[in-house]
Amino acid sequence: MAPRLCSISAAARRLLGGPGPGPRDVATVAAARRWHRAQDSVCSRTVAKEVRTPVPQPVERRQGSVLPSSLGVKLFYSKDNEGSWFRSLFVHKVDPRKDAHSTLLSKKETSNLYKIQFHNVKPECLDAYNSLTEAVLPKLHLDEDYPCSLVGNWNTWYGEQDQAVHLWRFSGGYPALMDCMNKLKNNKEYLEFRKERSQMLLSRRNQLLLEFSFWNEPQPRAGPNIYELRTYKLKPGTMIEWGNNWARAIKYRQENQEAVGGFFSQIGELYVVHHLWAYKDLQSREETRNAAWRKRGWDENVYYTVPLVRHMESRIMIPLKISPLQ
């Protein structure tokens, strides 16, 4: 290995314009040039022979040239050499994904789109906000001209305080969403509702969601129940791995019918997962979650999915009177 490293170093010094063998006269210069050319040829053949799996390296840029900085030396190639072995060394090839994760993970038999809304209400206005909401939103839910339906409506009990959470379903996907939005623009009662509601809010945000294919579709429930919305913000690029693990793990959380729905974001903050659970009370929640740890396989799901998470949050929510999920 030592002769090859020395030849690379000598070639690199010549390419970078650094000092090579110290010529003192014309004859010595000519001999040095012949020696460099010979070493370049040996270097190219030796390195090309030994490299098996190219590894992408960080590069430095200098006037259009590329210099791999992690070799300990700096080597140039020009546009004339773009077809050379240098280029094959440092081009990182990635196999393209054939389908988006939304196609792979969502339900094929339905075209439901979900919208989740988070409204942060002025503390002194929460009761008035709830009353206003309960007077207007059921009309949209029951009107067949609007292709939307309420899934659930809650106030946050533990978590972010003075907050309302609304979950809508649009049967028909994006066309149904746009149809509904266009009709609401001409609904005077709804426009008046929004105007009055705006005076009660500190902030609001929403997301458009798809449901995981392996989760239950949310169905109306009789109460009383408390609901937990667990929100996971994943590292970009990990949604498929998350789905693969939870597709196996969801069976461990079905015995008490606590699994309500599982969703992932499409518009809004991306790589966000929402899991919605129902429990009779906080003690029931504790017992149900502890029981999952006694089932073989649940610990593996936690082990493999925790490294995928950047941030997680839990809300305990109380349903409003109008919520189909009680």
Helices and strands as residue ranges (DSSP letters): H 2-15, H 26-50, E 59-62, E 65-68, G 69-71, G 79-81, H 85-90, H 101-105, E 112-121, G 123-125, H 126-142, E 148-158, E 163-171, H 173-184, H 188-198, E 201-211, E 226-234, H 239-249, G 250-253, E 259-267, E 272-279, H 282-293, H 298-305, G 306-308, E 309-319
